[in-house]
């Protein structure tokens, strides 16, 4: 039961992370890739997440999100994401520091942009690369690495 609750919480967190990153952007980090493109990430606690672009249309795209533990798929969710929708803002201006960096995936050095901002949990850093489906290659909050790409295929 604890495992199911943990998995549900992680999936919800991933969906809430994916939707704001994609919605409202006419050309985001998924739409420029072909169906079948995927990215495999490792999350805190050794769990893995695989996102695969399974469908595209002029108004939306669909991601299949698989949660993997100990090499076994434990949950699969298909999520439709609209290409154009309103984006909510808090009304507060968020200070973001941006700078270039690189990240190594399977012995391939990727040129990235790092976006850094303050959060209640500490400094949040996101490494983003337009050659990786979904764009996000690494996430760090405070001293905790919450997500890192370990493999991908761009079609």
C-alpha positions as CSV (number, residue, x, y, z in Angstrom):
1,X,0.0,0.0,0.0
2,X,2.8,2.4,0.9
3,X,4.4,1.7,-2.5
4,X,1.2,2.5,-4.3
5,X,0.8,5.8,-2.5
6,X,4.4,6.7,-3.2
7,X,4.1,5.9,-6.9
8,X,0.8,7.8,-7.1
9,X,2.4,10.8,-5.5
10,X,5.4,10.7,-7.8
11,X,3.3,10.3,-10.9
12,X,1.1,13.3,-9.8
13,X,4.3,15.3,-9.2
14,X,5.6,14.4,-12.6
15,X,2.4,15.3,-14.4
16,X,2.2,18.6,-12.5
17,X,5.8,19.3,-13.6
18,X,5.2,18.4,-17.2
19,X,2.0,20.3,-17.8
20,X,3.2,23.8,-16.7
21,X,6.4,23.3,-18.6
22,X,4.5,22.5,-21.9
23,X,1.2,24.3,-21.8
24,X,0.8,27.7,-23.5
25,X,4.0,27.4,-25.6
26,X,3.4,27.1,-29.3
27,X,6.7,25.4,-29.8
28,X,7.8,23.6,-26.7
29,X,10.5,21.0,-26.2
30,X,8.3,18.1,-27.3
31,X,6.5,19.3,-30.4
32,X,9.7,19.6,-32.5
33,X,10.4,15.9,-32.1
34,X,8.7,13.0,-33.9
35,X,6.4,10.4,-32.5
36,X,8.4,7.7,-30.8
37,X,11.0,10.1,-29.3
38,X,11.6,9.3,-25.7
39,X,13.6,10.3,-22.6
40,X,14.6,8.1,-19.7
41,X,15.3,9.9,-16.4
42,X,16.4,8.8,-13.0
43,X,14.6,10.3,-10.0
44,X,15.4,10.5,-6.3
45,X,15.3,7.1,-4.6
46,X,16.4,5.2,-7.7
47,X,13.0,5.2,-9.5
48,X,13.1,5.8,-13.2
49,X,10.7,7.6,-15.5
50,X,10.4,7.1,-19.2
51,X,8.4,9.7,-21.3
52,X,7.6,8.8,-24.8
53,X,5.9,11.0,-27.4
54,X,3.1,8.8,-28.7
55,X,0.8,11.2,-30.6
56,X,0.9,14.7,-32.1
57,X,-1.8,16.9,-33.6
58,X,-2.0,20.6,-34.4
59,X,-3.7,21.2,-31.1
60,X,-2.1,18.8,-28.6
61,X,0.4,16.0,-28.1
62,X,0.3,12.9,-25.9
63,X,3.0,11.6,-23.7
64,X,3.2,8.1,-22.3
65,X,4.8,8.3,-18.8
66,X,6.1,5.0,-17.4
67,X,7.4,4.7,-13.8
68,X,10.0,2.1,-13.5
69,X,11.3,0.5,-10.3
70,X,14.0,-2.2,-10.1
71,X,13.8,-2.6,-13.9
72,X,10.0,-3.2,-13.9
73,X,7.3,-0.8,-15.2
74,X,5.0,-0.3,-12.2
75,X,2.7,2.4,-13.7
76,X,1.9,3.8,-17.1
77,X,-0.1,7.0,-17.7
78,X,-0.9,8.7,-21.1
79,X,-1.2,12.4,-20.7
80,X,-2.7,14.8,-23.4
81,X,-1.1,18.2,-23.3
82,X,-2.7,21.1,-25.2
83,X,-0.3,23.2,-27.3
84,X,-2.1,26.5,-26.6
85,X,-3.7,27.3,-23.4
86,X,-3.6,30.0,-20.8
87,X,-0.8,30.0,-18.3
88,X,-1.5,31.1,-14.8
89,X,1.0,33.4,-13.1
90,X,1.2,34.2,-9.4
91,X,1.5,37.9,-10.1
92,X,4.9,37.9,-8.5
93,X,8.0,38.5,-10.6
94,X,10.4,35.5,-10.2
95,X,14.1,36.3,-10.4
96,X,15.8,33.8,-12.6
97,X,19.5,33.5,-13.3
98,X,20.4,32.0,-16.6
99,X,23.8,30.8,-17.8
100,X,25.4,28.2,-20.2
101,X,26.6,24.8,-19.0
102,X,27.0,21.3,-20.3
103,X,25.7,17.8,-19.2
104,X,27.0,14.4,-20.1
105,X,24.5,11.7,-21.3
106,X,25.9,8.3,-22.5
107,X,29.3,9.9,-23.2
108,X,27.7,12.7,-25.2
109,X,28.3,16.2,-24.1
110,X,25.1,18.4,-24.4
111,X,25.2,22.1,-24.5
112,X,22.6,23.3,-21.9
113,X,21.1,26.5,-20.4
114,X,20.8,26.5,-16.6
115,X,17.9,28.3,-15.1
116,X,18.3,29.1,-11.4
117,X,15.8,30.5,-9.0
118,X,15.2,30.6,-5.2
119,X,12.5,28.4,-3.6
120,X,11.5,27.7,0.0
121,X,13.5,24.4,-0.3
122,X,16.7,26.1,-1.5
123,X,18.0,27.2,-4.9
124,X,16.3,25.4,-7.8
125,X,18.4,24.7,-10.9
126,X,17.2,23.3,-14.2
127,X,19.5,22.2,-17.0
128,X,17.6,22.5,-20.4
129,X,18.8,21.3,-23.8
130,X,16.8,21.6,-27.1
131,X,18.3,18.4,-28.4
132,X,16.6,16.3,-25.7
133,X,12.9,15.4,-26.0
134,X,11.1,17.4,-23.3
135,X,14.1,19.7,-22.9
136,X,14.8,19.0,-19.2
137,X,18.1,17.1,-18.6
138,X,18.7,17.7,-14.9
139,X,16.8,19.2,-11.9
140,X,18.4,20.1,-8.5
141,X,16.6,21.7,-5.6
142,X,18.9,22.7,-2.7
143,X,21.4,19.9,-2.4
144,X,19.0,17.3,-3.8
145,X,19.2,16.1,-7.4
146,X,15.6,15.3,-8.1
147,X,15.9,14.2,-11.8
148,X,18.6,13.5,-14.3
149,X,18.4,12.1,-17.9
150,X,20.3,8.9,-18.3
151,X,19.3,8.1,-22.0
152,X,17.1,9.5,-24.8
153,X,16.2,9.1,-28.5
154,X,15.2,12.0,-30.6
155,X,13.3,11.2,-33.8
